[in-house]
Amino acid sequence: MDIFQAIEQRRAVKHYQANTKMSKADYKALMDSVLLSPTSYNIQHWRFVRVTDVEQRENLKAAAWGQAQVSEAAELFVLCANVDAWNDRPERYVANSPKETQDMLLPMMYNFYNKKEQIQRDEAMRSCGIAAQTMMLAAKGLGYDSCPMVGFDREKVAELIQLPKGHVIAMMIAIGHAEKAAYPRAGQLPLSDVLVENHF
């Protein structure tokens, strides 16, 4: 699918064809694509919890106040971020760079994030947002629909997935084949309402 078609056609689908699976080839293509998402300093904060267990899906559905897509979709991911990734063996993020680049970037990374908790969290959540959009567009390109979700009890979901210390939940993403089409777009703001030049 053309990238502009995928952007136009990607919608938040709430109801999926139950008992359908994503093929192994499509799953690999999806994850290979999402791992190419850009991150600051190549930190790759994202952590994906792929939920395949039926009982776990039902538990998460209850934590999401009964939203059908949690149990119906072919794939369900809880997209998380390691907020401390900037300081977790950071040499991994520059391993393929020349030594002079590594020697420059590693101290720069440390100084940028050290003792700056808000920046650490903001960066991790930005990374998740970019990864989520990449995942949803890749899914659409493969012929699947998707739904990003923030409507759930975060504490309960964190408990269910055994979220490690230093991690945050960004969203859940359901992916599958639509049973019902998404609702019509509710009201798109014109470009003139959201774009300014140089300053507000």
C-alpha positions as a Markdown table, in Angstrom:
| # | Residue | x | y | z |
|---|---|---|---|---|
| 1 | Met | 0.0 | 0.0 | 0.0 |
| 2 | Asp | 1.2 | 3.5 | -0.8 |
| 3 | Ile | 2.3 | 5.4 | 2.4 |
| 4 | Phe | -0.2 | 8.2 | 1.7 |
| 5 | Gln | -3.0 | 5.7 | 1.4 |
| 6 | Ala | -2.0 | 4.1 | 4.6 |
| 7 | Ile | -2.0 | 7.4 | 6.4 |
| 8 | Glu | -5.4 | 8.3 | 5.0 |
| 9 | Gln | -7.0 | 4.9 | 5.6 |
| 10 | Arg | -5.6 | 4.2 | 9.1 |
| 11 | Arg | -8.4 | 4.6 | 11.6 |
| 12 | Ala | -9.0 | 3.6 | 15.2 |
| 13 | Val | -11.0 | 0.4 | 14.7 |
| 14 | Lys | -12.9 | -0.8 | 17.8 |
| 15 | His | -14.3 | -4.2 | 16.6 |
| 16 | Tyr | -12.3 | -7.0 | 15.0 |
| 17 | Gln | -12.9 | -10.4 | 13.5 |
| 18 | Ala | -12.4 | -12.7 | 16.4 |
| 19 | Asn | -10.3 | -15.8 | 16.2 |
| 20 | Thr | -8.2 | -14.5 | 13.3 |
| 21 | Lys | -4.4 | -14.6 | 13.5 |
| 22 | Met | -1.6 | -12.6 | 12.0 |
| 23 | Ser | 0.7 | -14.8 | 9.9 |
| 24 | Lys | 4.3 | -15.3 | 11.1 |
| 25 | Ala | 5.6 | -13.4 | 8.0 |
| 26 | Asp | 3.3 | -10.4 | 8.7 |
| 27 | Tyr | 4.3 | -10.4 | 12.3 |
| 28 | Lys | 8.0 | -10.4 | 11.4 |
| 29 | Ala | 7.5 | -7.6 | 8.9 |
| 30 | Leu | 5.5 | -5.6 | 11.4 |
| 31 | Met | 8.2 | -5.9 | 14.1 |
| 32 | Asp | 11.1 | -5.4 | 11.7 |
| 33 | Ser | 9.5 | -2.1 | 10.7 |
| 34 | Val | 8.7 | -0.8 | 14.1 |
| 35 | Leu | 12.3 | -1.5 | 15.3 |
| 36 | Leu | 13.4 | 1.1 | 12.6 |
| 37 | Ser | 11.6 | 3.9 | 14.4 |
| 38 | Pro | 13.8 | 6.8 | 15.3 |
| 39 | Thr | 14.8 | 7.6 | 18.9 |
| 40 | Ser | 17.0 | 10.3 | 20.4 |
| 41 | Tyr | 20.6 | 9.2 | 20.6 |
| 42 | Asn | 19.3 | 5.8 | 19.2 |
| 43 | Ile | 18.3 | 4.9 | 22.8 |
| 44 | Gln | 15.3 | 2.7 | 21.7 |
| 45 | His | 13.3 | 3.2 | 24.9 |
| 46 | Trp | 10.4 | 1.1 | 23.7 |
| 47 | Arg | 9.5 | -2.3 | 25.2 |
| 48 | Phe | 6.6 | -4.2 | 23.6 |
| 49 | Val | 4.5 | -6.7 | 25.6 |
| 50 | Arg | 2.9 | -8.9 | 23.0 |
| 51 | Val | -0.2 | -10.5 | 24.7 |
| 52 | Thr | -1.0 | -13.9 | 23.3 |
| 53 | Asp | -2.5 | -15.7 | 26.4 |
| 54 | Val | -6.3 | -15.8 | 26.2 |
| 55 | Glu | -6.7 | -15.4 | 30.0 |
| 56 | Gln | -4.3 | -12.5 | 30.1 |
| 57 | Arg | -6.3 | -10.8 | 27.3 |
| 58 | Glu | -9.5 | -11.2 | 29.3 |
| 59 | Asn | -7.8 | -9.7 | 32.4 |
| 60 | Leu | -6.6 | -6.8 | 30.3 |
| 61 | Lys | -10.0 | -6.4 | 28.8 |
| 62 | Ala | -11.5 | -6.1 | 32.3 |
| 63 | Ala | -8.8 | -3.5 | 33.1 |
| 64 | Ala | -9.8 | -1.6 | 29.9 |
| 65 | Trp | -13.4 | -1.5 | 31.1 |
| 66 | Gly | -14.6 | -4.2 | 28.7 |
| 67 | Gln | -13.4 | -2.8 | 25.4 |
| 68 | Ala | -13.9 | -5.5 | 22.9 |
| 69 | Gln | -10.8 | -4.9 | 20.8 |
| 70 | Val | -8.6 | -6.1 | 23.7 |
| 71 | Ser | -9.8 | -9.7 | 23.3 |
| 72 | Glu | -11.0 | -9.7 | 19.7 |
| 73 | Ala | -7.9 | -8.3 | 17.8 |
| 74 | Ala | -5.4 | -10.7 | 16.2 |
| 75 | Glu | -2.6 | -8.9 | 18.1 |
| 76 | Leu | -2.5 | -6.9 | 21.3 |
| 77 | Phe | 0.6 | -5.0 | 22.4 |
| 78 | Val | 1.1 | -3.0 | 25.6 |
| 79 | Leu | 3.6 | -0.4 | 24.5 |
| 80 | Cys | 5.9 | 0.6 | 27.4 |
| 81 | Ala | 9.1 | 2.5 | 27.8 |
| 82 | Asn | 12.2 | 2.1 | 29.9 |
| 83 | Val | 12.7 | 5.6 | 31.3 |
| 84 | Asp | 16.2 | 4.7 | 32.5 |
| 85 | Ala | 17.3 | 3.4 | 29.1 |
| 86 | Trp | 19.6 | 6.3 | 28.6 |
| 87 | Asn | 21.8 | 5.0 | 31.4 |
| 88 | Asp | 21.4 | 1.2 | 30.7 |
| 89 | Arg | 24.5 | 0.1 | 29.0 |
| 90 | Pro | 24.5 | 3.1 | 26.6 |
| 91 | Glu | 27.4 | 1.8 | 24.7 |
| 92 | Arg | 25.0 | -0.5 | 22.9 |
| 93 | Tyr | 23.3 | 2.4 | 21.2 |
| 94 | Val | 26.5 | 3.5 | 19.5 |
| 95 | Ala | 28.2 | 0.1 | 19.0 |
| 96 | Asn | 28.4 | 0.4 | 15.2 |
| 97 | Ser | 29.7 | 4.0 | 15.3 |
| 98 | Pro | 33.4 | 4.9 | 14.9 |
| 99 | Lys | 35.2 | 5.3 | 18.2 |
| 100 | Glu | 35.5 | 9.0 | 17.9 |
| 101 | Thr | 31.7 | 9.3 | 17.5 |
| 102 | Gln | 31.2 | 7.0 | 20.5 |
| 103 | Asp | 33.6 | 9.1 | 22.6 |
| 104 | Met | 31.6 | 12.2 | 21.7 |
| 105 | Leu | 28.1 | 10.8 | 22.0 |
| 106 | Leu | 28.3 | 8.9 | 25.3 |
| 107 | Pro | 29.2 | 11.8 | 27.5 |
| 108 | Met | 26.8 | 14.0 | 25.6 |
| 109 | Met | 24.0 | 11.6 | 26.2 |
| 110 | Tyr | 24.8 | 11.3 | 29.9 |
| 111 | Asn | 24.9 | 15.1 | 30.4 |
| 112 | Phe | 21.7 | 15.6 | 28.5 |
| 113 | Tyr | 19.6 | 13.2 | 30.7 |
| 114 | Asn | 21.4 | 12.9 | 34.0 |
| 115 | Lys | 19.3 | 14.1 | 36.9 |
| 116 | Lys | 16.6 | 15.4 | 34.5 |
| 117 | Glu | 13.6 | 13.1 | 35.2 |
| 118 | Gln | 11.1 | 15.1 | 33.2 |
| 119 | Ile | 13.3 | 15.1 | 30.1 |
| 120 | Gln | 14.0 | 11.3 | 30.6 |
| 121 | Arg | 10.2 | 10.6 | 30.8 |
| 122 | Asp | 9.3 | 13.0 | 27.9 |
| 123 | Glu | 11.9 | 11.4 | 25.7 |
| 124 | Ala | 10.8 | 7.9 | 26.5 |
| 125 | Met | 7.1 | 8.8 | 25.7 |
| 126 | Arg | 8.1 | 10.6 | 22.5 |
| 127 | Ser | 9.9 | 7.4 | 21.4 |
| 128 | Cys | 6.8 | 5.4 | 22.1 |
| 129 | Gly | 4.6 | 7.7 | 20.1 |
| 130 | Ile | 6.8 | 7.5 | 17.1 |
| 131 | Ala | 7.0 | 3.7 | 17.4 |
| 132 | Ala | 3.2 | 3.4 | 17.8 |
| 133 | Gln | 2.6 | 5.4 | 14.6 |
| 134 | Thr | 5.2 | 3.3 | 12.8 |
| 135 | Met | 3.5 | 0.1 | 14.0 |
| 136 | Met | 0.0 | 1.3 | 13.0 |
| 137 | Leu | 1.1 | 2.4 | 9.5 |
| 138 | Ala | 3.1 | -0.8 | 9.0 |
| 139 | Ala | 0.0 | -2.8 | 10.0 |
| 140 | Lys | -2.1 | -0.8 | 7.6 |
| 141 | Gly | 0.4 | -1.4 | 4.8 |
| 142 | Leu | 0.1 | -5.2 | 5.6 |
| 143 | Gly | -3.7 | -5.0 | 5.3 |
| 144 | Tyr | -4.6 | -4.8 | 9.0 |
| 145 | Asp | -6.4 | -2.3 | 11.1 |
| 146 | Ser | -5.4 | -1.0 | 14.4 |
| 147 | Cys | -6.5 | 1.0 | 17.5 |
| 148 | Pro | -4.2 | 2.9 | 19.9 |
| 149 | Met | -5.7 | 2.8 | 23.4 |
| 150 | Val | -5.2 | 4.8 | 26.6 |
| 151 | Gly | -8.6 | 4.0 | 28.1 |
| 152 | Phe | -7.6 | 1.5 | 30.8 |
| 153 | Asp | -6.6 | 1.3 | 34.5 |
| 154 | Arg | -2.8 | 1.9 | 34.3 |
| 155 | Glu | -2.1 | 0.5 | 37.7 |
| 156 | Lys | -4.0 | -2.7 | 37.0 |
| 157 | Val | -2.4 | -3.2 | 33.6 |
| 158 | Ala | 1.1 | -2.5 | 35.1 |
| 159 | Glu | 0.3 | -5.2 | 37.7 |
| 160 | Leu | -0.9 | -7.7 | 35.1 |
| 161 | Ile | 2.1 | -7.3 | 32.8 |
| 162 | Gln | 4.5 | -7.1 | 35.8 |
| 163 | Leu | 5.8 | -3.8 | 34.7 |
| 164 | Pro | 9.5 | -3.4 | 35.8 |
| 165 | Lys | 10.7 | -0.5 | 37.9 |
| 166 | Gly | 11.8 | 2.4 | 35.8 |
| 167 | His | 9.3 | 1.7 | 33.1 |
| 168 | Val | 6.0 | 3.4 | 32.1 |
| 169 | Ile | 3.1 | 2.4 | 30.0 |
| 170 | Ala | 2.5 | 4.6 | 26.9 |
| 171 | Met | -0.6 | 2.8 | 25.4 |
| 172 | Met | -2.0 | -0.4 | 24.2 |
| 173 | Ile | -2.3 | -1.2 | 20.5 |
| 174 | Ala | -4.8 | -3.6 | 19.0 |
| 175 | Ile | -4.2 | -4.9 | 15.5 |
| 176 | Gly | -6.4 | -7.2 | 13.3 |
| 177 | His | -9.0 | -7.3 | 10.6 |
| 178 | Ala | -12.0 | -5.0 | 11.1 |
| 179 | Glu | -15.3 | -6.5 | 11.9 |
| 180 | Lys | -16.9 | -3.1 | 11.7 |
| 181 | Ala | -15.6 | 0.0 | 10.0 |
| 182 | Ala | -14.3 | 2.9 | 12.1 |
| 183 | Tyr | -16.7 | 5.7 | 12.8 |
| 184 | Pro | -16.5 | 8.6 | 10.3 |
| 185 | Arg | -13.9 | 11.2 | 11.2 |
| 186 | Ala | -15.5 | 13.3 | 13.9 |
| 187 | Gly | -14.2 | 16.7 | 12.8 |
| 188 | Gln | -10.8 | 17.5 | 11.3 |
| 189 | Leu | -9.5 | 20.9 | 12.2 |
| 190 | Pro | -8.4 | 23.0 | 9.1 |
| 191 | Leu | -4.7 | 23.5 | 8.6 |
| 192 | Ser | -5.2 | 27.2 | 9.4 |
| 193 | Asp | -6.2 | 26.3 | 12.9 |
| 194 | Val | -3.1 | 24.3 | 13.7 |
| 195 | Leu | -0.3 | 25.9 | 11.7 |
| 196 | Val | 1.5 | 29.1 | 12.4 |
| 197 | Glu | 4.8 | 30.4 | 10.9 |
| 198 | Asn | 7.7 | 31.4 | 13.0 |
| 199 | His | 5.7 | 32.2 | 16.2 |
| 200 | Phe | 2.2 | 32.2 | 17.7 |
